[in-house]
Amino acid sequence: MLPTTLSALPILAVALLLLLEESSGAGGSQYQLTQIRRPKPPILKSGPECPTPYFPNGVAKARQRNKMIRYTCSSGFYLVGNMYSMCEKGRWDAPVPICIKAGCADLETVENGQLSYEYGRAAVMLFCSTGYQIAGSSKAYCNGTHWDRPLGSCRETGIAVQTSCDFEVMDYCGWTNEATHDFDWKRSDGVVSPKALKTGPKYDHTTMVPLAGHFLMVDSAVQLTNETARLLSPLYPANYSQSACFQFFYH
């Protein structure tokens, strides 16, 4: 089944002026001016700083006293990955994105595989035929002149492509996240991110029992409008389409 489904606080020194009646008499009252100071609050120490990321063909601008960073590509380049990242315990919570641009020569064909180009041939993904699996990288990106990495090869396994999946294995049964979209489909057992609005299902359609099975989901609550998450199937032989169809369960 294929479900889709401190900054530091300002230090305040507050003086409270009180007029205290000291004495009174026929001639009138006398007052004493007294100053009372509140104790200073403790200084909040920030956590460990995150290192400055290497981000070619773009600008990585720190915000919120280096607790957040925004990535912007140079003119003519397209951003692949997250535009924002937060610093948590000395580490950025998302991988550094890539700035891609068309202009690279087409790659050589891969035996027992198929290449799929995206964004004006600025990105490429490798898919292997049934009975084969990818050994090495499944994707590569162009910086305008050169590909950033070599593609892998298709290694024979003798195992036919799966026609059903309950997502109880980590490899998604051959399904993959598209290389240039904005965010990923993720495997879940019903426990969603604390940042989410908890709109995901509590169980999958295989077991119908909370936390007993897995499914794939996207958490759109923390994404921006018009951002996409694409899940791509493995290569299926043409004859598989005879008297067959895909069935998805939606939440």
N, C-alpha and C positions, 0 to 999 in steps of 0.2 A: 504494500500500500504506500502511496506517496502523498501524505498529508501536506497541505501547504499552510499550510496555515501561515589667613586672616591677617586676609592680611592682618598685621598686628593692630590691636585695638588702640585708639588714641589714649594716651595717658592723661587722665583728668585729675587736676589738682583743684578741688573745689573748696573755696573759703566760705564759711557760713558766718555771717556777721550777726551777732546777737546783742541786742540792747538789754542789758540786765539791770533791773532796778536795784540800786545799791542802798539807797537810803531816801527817806522822804521826811520832810519836815514842814514847818510853817512857811519857810521860804521857798518851797518847791521840792521837786524830786531830783536826785542825782542818778546818773546812769553810767555804767561802765561798758566800754566797747570790747568785746571778747571775740577772738578769732579761733574757730575750730576747724582743723583740717582732717579731711577724710583720708584714710590710709590709701596709698597707691595700689592699684590692682597689679597682680603679677604680670610680668612681661611674657607674652606668648611667643615661644620660640617656633619658628617655622621648621618643617621637616627637611630632610635632605633634598638638595636641588637636583633637578634632572639635567643631564648633559645636553649641550647644544647639538641638535641632530644635523647630520650631513644631508643636505637637501639641494642637489644640483638643479639648475634651470628654474629656480624659484626662490622665494623668500619665506623664511620661517620667522614669524614675528611673535615674540613672547608678550603675554598679557597677564594681568592680575598678579603682578610681582613674580613672574616666571612660573606661575601655577598652571597656566594654560598657554597653548601655542596655536597659532593659526598659520596654515600653509597656503601660499598663493603662488601659482606658476607664472613664469614670464610670459609675455605676449606670444601667442602662437602655440603655446603648449596647453595640454589638457591634463587636469589633475586626476590621478587614479588612486583612490584610497580616501581616508578620512581627512576632511578639511581642518578639523580641530582635534586636539589631544590634550589630556589633563595629566599633570605630574602627580603621581601617587607613590610615596615612599621611595623617591629617587628614580622612578622609572616612568616613562610615558605609557599611558594606558592603551595606546594604539600604535601599530607599526607606522613608520615614516612612509608617507605616500610617495608616488613617483610622478614626475612630469614627463609626459610623452608627446611626441610630435612625429608626423609622417615624414618619410624621406629615405628610409632604409630600403635596401634591395630585398626582394622576396627571398625567403629561406628555401633551401633545398627540400624537396618532398621527403617525407619519412616513410620508410617501408612499413607496410601494414598499418599505416596511420593516415590521418587526414588533418590538414591545417585549416584553421578558421581565423580569418583576419577581421579586426575590428577597428573602428575610428580611423577610417581612411588608410588602413594598413599600418597604423602606428602601434598596434598590439596584435599578438597572435597566440592562439591556443592550439595544443596538440590533443587529438583524440585518437585512440587506438581501436582497431577493429576487434570484433568479438574473438575471444581466445587469446588476446594480448593485453598487456598492461604497460603503463608508462614507467620507464626507468630513467630518472632524471627529472628535469624541470618540464612542467606541462605548459608553461607560458613564457613569453619574452616580450620586452617593451623596447620601442625605438625612441632614441633621444633626438631624432632629426637626421642623424648620419649613421649611427651604429646601434645594433641590438645590444641590450644590456647583459645578455646571458645566452648560452647555447641551449637549444631545445634538447629534450631527452630523446630516447628511442622507444620503440614498441617491442617489448620482450614477450615471447610466447609463454603462455601459461596452460593452454589446453582447456581453460575453463570458459564456458560460454557466458555471454552477458546475461545478467539476471533480469528476469521479466516480472519479478515482484520484489518488494522490499518492506521490511518492518522496521528498518533503521536501528536494529539492535547491534549493528557493527559500526565501527568508527569510519569506515571508508564510504559511507553513504550509498553503498551498492553500486558504485560507479558513477553516480551523479556528482556534478561539481559546480561550485560557484563560479559565475562568469568573471573573467579577469578584470574587467574595467568598470564594473558597476559600483554603486556607492556603499553598499553594506551587504553582509552575508546572511544566507540561511544558516541556522545553527541547530545542532542536535540538542534536544531537550527531553527531560523526563517529567516535566510539569513544574519545575522550579524555575521561575523567570527572574530576570535581573532586577535588583532592588530599585534601579532607575526607571523601570517600566511601570506602566499603569496596571499591570497584572491582568491583562486582557487575554492572555494565552490560555489554551486548554489545560486542564489538570490531569488528563490521562490521554493515552493514544487510542486509536480505533482497533488495535489488535487485542489488548488485554481488557480495556474498559475499566481498569483499576488504577486509581491515583498512584503515581510514582513507580508503577510496575513495568512500564514500557516506554519506548522512545519514539519521538516524531521530530520532524523538522519544522521550524517556525522562524518568522522574522518579527522583530520587535520594532514596529513602526513608531511607537510612542516617543522614541528618543531620536528620530530622524527628522530631516527637513522635508518640506513639501517638494514633490516631484523627484525625490531620490528613489532609486530603483534597486531591487535585489533580484537577480536572475539566477535560476537554477537550471543547469543544462544536463540533458540526459547523455548516457554513453551512446556510442554508435550501435544501432540495431541493424541487422541484416534486412534487406528489402522484403524478403519473404515473411518476416515476422509481422508485417502489416496486414497479412491476409487473415480475414476473420478475427481481427484483434483490435483492441482499443485501449487507451489509457484510462484508468479510474483513479480519481483523486478524492480525498476526504478533506473537507474544509471545516474550519471552526468558525 
